[in-house]
């Protein structure tokens, strides 16, 4: 008889065109799966909106006790899809909608991470309560090398989680973080073989879901309460700086270099 995880993978393969998949099991675990494996789960406007809606559903639904965030295929998320068309619709930007939904979530959030976790794929982990990573994981906050600044309140949460000096080094160098370093820095709760990550994260989320949702929500709200104002302020500062730097000559050079698969040349702007 196939296991629940095997059945879940079968459902993923059966719905290739949906950027985000959701599933609520009998134990109260609401799984959100970023579902663009052909793009290493890179996020375009549609994916941001769909993920925001999934987090909103998880918060509102009384049957949901815990939330599990993961990615389809071999990767968690490679962050923003730099090849996707920009969103020109009126109203809040899709990424802001997603971050509003994540910040509003008052239930335990567990992450199951394998492969790449870049940009948003890494910064979202600072908002997760428990993070299980596979041995193959490679994380990066590639903001300096894109001529941009942090997002998702990472300018506040990264130093809070891993320490000021460690965060500064990662942000200024845009260095890669492997599984060992992620555990050492406190980004990861535990490192597991890749094939065991999703099963362990699911089991742990179900263990949490055994308890009263009222208790879980009360504790989550208290844990978040000490940082709510600082996170909101950090997001405002990041948004203002991002608006100034996005589309700058340095940022355009970084994106063009990415598309052309070459190293960017930022020295040309120092004359």
C-alpha positions in Angstrom: 0.0 0.0 0.0 1.5 3.4 -0.9 2.4 5.8 1.9 0.8 9.2 2.4 4.0 10.9 1.2 4.0 8.7 -1.9 0.4 9.7 -2.6 1.3 13.3 -2.1 4.1 13.1 -4.6 1.7 11.5 -7.0 -0.8 14.4 -6.6 2.0 16.8 -7.3 2.8 15.1 -10.6 -0.9 15.2 -11.5 -1.2 19.0 -11.1 1.9 20.4 -12.9 0.3 23.8 -13.9 -0.6 25.1 -10.4 2.2 27.3 -8.9 1.1 26.3 -5.3 -0.6 23.2 -4.0 -2.3 22.9 -0.6 -3.4 19.9 1.4 -5.0 19.6 4.8 -4.7 16.1 6.4 -6.8 14.5 9.0 -4.4 15.5 11.8 -4.7 19.2 11.1 -1.5 19.8 9.2 -1.9 22.2 6.2 0.9 21.6 3.7 1.8 24.4 1.3 3.9 23.2 -1.6 5.6 25.7 -4.0 5.0 23.9 -7.3 7.3 25.2 -10.1 10.0 22.4 -10.0 11.0 23.1 -13.6 12.1 26.6 -12.4 13.5 25.3 -9.1 10.3 26.8 -7.5 11.2 30.3 -8.5 8.5 32.7 -7.5 6.6 34.8 -10.1 3.7 37.2 -9.4 1.2 34.3 -9.7 3.1 32.2 -7.3 3.4 34.9 -4.8 -0.4 35.6 -4.9 -1.2 31.9 -4.7 1.1 31.4 -1.7 -0.3 34.4 0.0 -3.8 33.0 -0.4 -2.7 29.6 1.0 -1.3 31.3 4.1 -4.5 33.3 4.6 -6.5 30.1 4.3 -4.3 28.4 6.8 -4.8 31.2 9.3 -8.6 31.4 8.9 -9.5 27.7 8.8 -10.2 26.4 12.3 -9.4 22.9 11.2 -5.7 23.9 10.6 -3.4 23.4 13.6 0.0 23.6 12.0 1.4 24.7 8.6 4.1 23.0 6.6 5.9 24.8 3.9 7.9 22.9 1.3 8.9 22.8 -2.4 8.1 20.3 -5.1 10.9 18.4 -6.7 14.5 18.6 -5.5 14.5 22.3 -4.4 12.8 24.5 -1.9 12.8 27.8 -3.8 15.4 29.7 -5.9 13.7 33.0 -5.0 12.4 35.6 -7.4 12.0 34.4 -11.0 14.1 37.1 -12.7 12.8 36.0 -16.1 9.2 36.5 -15.2 7.2 39.6 -16.4 6.7 42.3 -13.8 3.3 42.7 -12.2 1.7 45.9 -13.4 -1.7 45.5 -11.6 -3.0 48.1 -9.2 -2.9 47.6 -5.5 -0.3 45.8 -3.2 2.5 44.0 -4.9 2.3 40.2 -4.9 5.4 39.8 -2.7 4.0 42.3 -0.1 0.7 40.3 0.0 2.7 37.1 0.7 4.7 38.7 3.5 1.6 40.2 5.0 0.0 36.8 5.1 3.1 35.1 6.6 3.5 37.8 9.2 -0.2 37.4 10.1 0.0 33.7 10.5 -0.6 32.8 14.2 -0.1 29.0 13.9 3.2 27.0 14.1 5.0 27.1 10.7 7.4 24.2 9.9 9.6 24.2 6.8 11.0 21.2 4.9 13.9 22.4 2.8 16.0 20.6 0.2 18.2 21.8 -2.6 18.4 25.5 -3.2 17.0 28.1 -0.9 17.9 31.4 -2.4 16.6 34.9 -1.8 13.0 34.6 -0.6 13.7 30.8 -0.3 16.2 31.7 2.5 14.6 34.8 4.1 11.2 33.1 4.6 13.0 30.6 6.9 13.6 33.4 9.4 9.8 33.5 9.7 9.5 29.7 10.3 9.3 28.3 13.8 11.0 25.0 12.9 13.2 24.3 9.9 14.3 20.8 8.8 16.9 20.8 6.0 18.4 18.1 3.8 22.1 17.5 3.4 22.0 18.9 -0.1 20.7 22.3 1.0 22.4 25.5 -0.3 21.2 28.8 0.9 22.0 32.3 -0.2 20.8 35.9 0.3 21.9 37.4 -3.1 21.0 41.0 -2.5 24.3 42.7 -2.6 25.3 41.0 -5.8 22.0 42.1 -7.4 22.6 45.7 -6.3 19.6 45.6 -4.0 18.9 45.3 -0.2 17.3 42.6 2.0 13.6 41.7 1.9 11.1 40.0 4.2 12.6 41.9 7.2 15.8 40.0 6.9 17.8 43.1 7.9 16.3 42.6 11.4 15.6 38.8 11.5 18.9 37.6 10.2 21.0 39.3 12.9 18.4 38.2 15.5 18.6 34.6 14.5 22.2 34.1 13.6 24.0 37.0 15.2 25.1 40.5 14.0 28.6 39.5 12.7 27.4 36.3 11.0 24.5 38.1 9.3 26.7 41.0 8.1 29.2 38.5 6.6 26.5 36.6 4.7 24.8 39.8 3.5 27.9 41.7 2.4 29.5 38.7 0.7 26.3 37.0 -0.7 28.0 33.8 0.5 26.5 30.3 0.2 25.4 28.5 3.3 25.5 24.7 3.4 23.6 22.4 5.7 26.3 22.3 8.3 26.6 26.1 8.5 22.8 26.5 8.5 22.6 24.3 11.6 25.6 26.0 13.3 24.0 29.4 12.7 20.6 28.3 14.0 18.8 28.7 10.7 18.1 25.0 10.7 16.6 23.0 13.5 18.0 19.7 12.2 19.9 18.3 9.2 18.6 15.1 7.7 19.2 13.0 4.6 17.3 14.5 1.7 14.9 11.6 1.4 13.9 11.9 5.0 13.3 15.7 5.3 9.6 15.9 4.2 8.6 12.8 6.3 10.3 14.1 9.4 8.9 17.6 9.0 5.4 16.2 8.4 5.7 13.9 11.5 6.8 16.8 13.7 4.0 19.1 12.4 1.5 16.3 13.2 3.0 16.0 16.7 2.4 19.7 17.2 -1.1 19.4 15.8 -2.1 16.9 18.5 -2.4 19.8 21.0 -5.3 22.4 21.3 -5.1 25.0 18.5 -6.0 27.6 21.1 -2.8 26.8 23.0 -0.6 26.8 19.8 -2.0 30.1 18.7 -1.6 31.8 22.1 2.1 30.7 22.2 2.8 31.7 18.6 1.3 35.2 19.2 3.4 35.7 22.3 6.6 34.6 20.6 5.9 37.0 17.7 4.7 39.9 19.9 8.2 40.9 21.0 9.2 41.5 17.4 6.1 42.6 15.5 6.9 46.3 15.5 10.5 45.8 14.6 9.6 43.4 11.7 7.1 45.9 10.3 9.6 48.7 10.6 12.3 46.6 8.9 9.9 45.8 6.0 9.1 49.5 5.5 12.8 50.3 5.4 13.6 47.5 3.0 10.7 48.5 0.7 11.9 52.1 0.6 15.5 51.2 -0.2 14.4 48.6 -2.7 12.3 51.2 -4.6 15.4 53.4 -4.8 17.8 50.7 -6.0 15.6 48.5 -8.2 16.3 49.5 -11.8 19.5 51.3 -11.0 22.5 50.8 -13.4 24.0 48.3 -10.9 20.8 46.3 -10.7 20.3 46.2 -14.4 23.9 45.0 -14.9 23.3 42.3 -12.3 20.2 41.0 -14.0 21.7 41.2 -17.5 24.7 39.2 -16.2 22.4 36.6 -14.7 20.6 36.2 -18.0 23.8 36.1 -20.0 25.3 33.6 -17.4 28.4 35.8 -16.7 29.9 37.6 -13.8 28.6 41.2 -13.3 31.0 44.1 -13.7 30.2 46.6 -10.9 33.6 48.3 -11.2 32.4 50.3 -14.2 30.1 52.3 -11.9 32.9 53.4 -9.5 34.5 55.9 -11.9 
